[in-house]
């Protein structure tokens, strides 16, 4: 990682709020709404997410709800790939594929 990436990561971390003991004691919830409200932070997040895959052929990006729905489509678009949403059971009212792991 370059020093520029380290500076960008520090900037992104500064745009993520920690809410202690939510939803229950001992959990440190990471609230990304400040990051999403900052266009520069969204830009850098997208750039860093794409960086490991640049120059590779990617057919699909799989995004798990709900944060995966926020960043996955942008990553798919940047990689010229399709996007596959992964949801909790019984959330889609169309043909679905189920897998247990």
N, C-alpha and C positions, 0 to 999 in steps of 0.2 A: 504494500500500500504506500502511495506517495504521501508527502506531507500535505499536498493539496487535498487528497482524499481524506486525510485525518482531520483537516480543518473543516471540510464539508460535513463529515460525520459528526464532529462536535457541534456544528451549526444545526444539524438535523436533531441531534439529541436534545439541544436546547429548546427545540420546538415540540418536544414530547413531554407532556405533563404526567407526573406520577401521582396517582391517587391512592394513598395508603389505606389498607384494610377495606378494600372494595373488591368484590361484593361481600367479602367476609373477612374477619380478622386474619392477618398474616399474608393476604394477597396484596401485591403491589400492581394495581391496574395501570396500564400504560395508555393514556388518552392521546390519540393522534389527531384530534380535531384542531389543535393549534397548528400542527404541521400542514393539515389539509387546507387551512385558511391562509397559508403563506405561499404565494405562487412560486417564489424562488425555492422554497423547501420541496414543493411538489416536483419541480423541474429536476432538482438534484436527486431526489428519491428515484425518479424514473431513470435518470442517467446511471445511477449506481446499480439499480436492479438489472439494467440491460447489459452493463459492462462485461459480466462473465460470459455472456452468450453472443456478443458482437462477432460477426463473421462466421457464425455457425448457422447451419440450416435447422430451423425450428419450425415444426408443423403446427403445433398447438401449445398454448400456455394453459395450464390448469390452475384455477383459482378457487380456494376454499372460502366459503362465506365466513365472515362478512368482509373482512379486510382484503381478502383475495379478490373480491368483486370491485374494490376501489382501485387496486394497483394492477391486477391481472390484465384487464382490457387494454390499458395503456401500454403495458409491456408487450402484449400480443401485437398491438398496432405498430410499435417501434420495431418489432422483429418480423413484421409482415406475416404474422401467423394468426391462426384462429384462436378463439378463446373458449374454454370448456369450464362452465361453472360447476362446482361441487357443492351440493347442499345437504342439509340434514334430511333424514328420511321423511317422506310424505309431504314435502314442500313444493314439489312440482306436479302439475296436473297435465303431464304429457308423457311420452315414452321416456323411460329412465333406465339406467343400468345401475344395479346395486352391487356393492362389493363389501365384504367384511374383511377386516384386518386385525 
